[in-house]
Amino acid sequence: MSKLTHAAITARKVLKYGAIGFVAYLVLRFLFIGAVNLWKKLHPAPPPPPTVVFGKLSELEFPDSVATDLSFRLETPTGGLPSFSDRATVYFMSYKKPSLLALDRAKQTAKPLGFTGEPVAIDTETYVWRKELPAILKLEMNIVTGAFEIDYAWQNDDLILVEKNLPGNEQAIAEAKSILEQADLLTDDLEEGETEISYLKAVAGKMMPAVSLSEANFVKLDLFRKPIEEAVLAKSEAASLIPPKKISTVTPEPQNGVVSFVFSGSLLPQKRIVKLTYNYFPVVYETSGTYPIKDISLAWEEVKNNKAYVAQVKEIAKAITIRKIYLAYYDTGPQEFLQPVYVFEGDEEFVAYVSAVDEEWVAEKITH
């Protein structure tokens, strides 16, 4: 019996200490894995370098600034400059090039827009179609790029301001997209893009902003390209991608979209549109590369030193308080690439752009 008792006691000890050892193993394993994960989080692997697949990019061409002698101070919600990734995506843009078929292609675009006659050549790339309604309605198109403008001399039409059948917001959007679709110009990123409605009134032969539809003579609709969903690598979380962020596009004149309509109150189809500006150029979203971007502090210095492109500001403005800073894509054309810019917005309707791509990856402009 003593041998059996001794064996039983030994077996119980083995089970007891075995269980303790197993639990200790599990605890130590859990702590080890946790420690490794914490170390990885605190010491993330550096992200791969930007791909820079297009080599050096052409310098963005901004128009002349509307103001050049301003002073600035910063008052953002955080009190300082926001944080951005160290890189951004650049997209290839497919634009038309000179072709023997360019004029035929332009005529195919003009026909569903109501211009079926023969155009007059202004130069090798610019052609104009004209109609009398009784005032002159003309379509001017760059047959190489496809950009065009329709303009009706409404100042010479005595009835245009009398007719008050102005479209509401949804109706204006529907009419505009229908016109583009008939001309095979309604792309997916315009169909799904952002829209802005504003009202205009006639003052001494010019269009001026109106407060409401009731006092307006015209309705303006601007179409912008669909915001680009992009996964952005955050500086503070270099090991992980934050959720895709929608990055909007901006144009040289912030109040104007890449496609812009001005509707009259006339129900006659050829007098319904008094102005249509089309400056849309396709983006090949599947062909892109990442590029390093300059630190936001450098962009802020450009703004303070009046080296940014000032796209909009009140004429009387002298001192500007910057309230908002964000990244966007500069949408003008024709251009080879869709590139990012820093956008600075502030009081006095101030809007300015600074090219965001690191200057090391911007080719110097060749001067002759």
Buried (B, 14 or more C-beta within 10 A) or exposed (E): EEEEEEEEEEEEEEEEEEEEEEEEEEEEEEEEEEEEEEEEEEEEEEBEEBEBEBEEBEBBEBEEBBBEEBEBEBEBEEEEBEEBBBBBBBBBBEBBEEEEEBBEBBBEBBBBBBBEEEBEEEEEBBBBBEBEBEBEBBBBBBBBBBBBBBBBBBBEBEBBBEBEEBBEEEEBBEBBBEBBEEBEBBBEBBEEBBBBBBBBBBEEEEBEEBEEBEEBBBBBBBBBBBBBEBEBBBEEEBBEEEEEEEBBBBBBBBBBBBBBBBBBBBEEEEBBBBBBBBBBBBBEEEBBBBBBBBEBEBBBBBBBEBEBBBBBBEEEBEEBBBBEBBBBBBBBBBBBBBBBBBBBBBBBEBBBBBBBBBEEBBEEEEEE
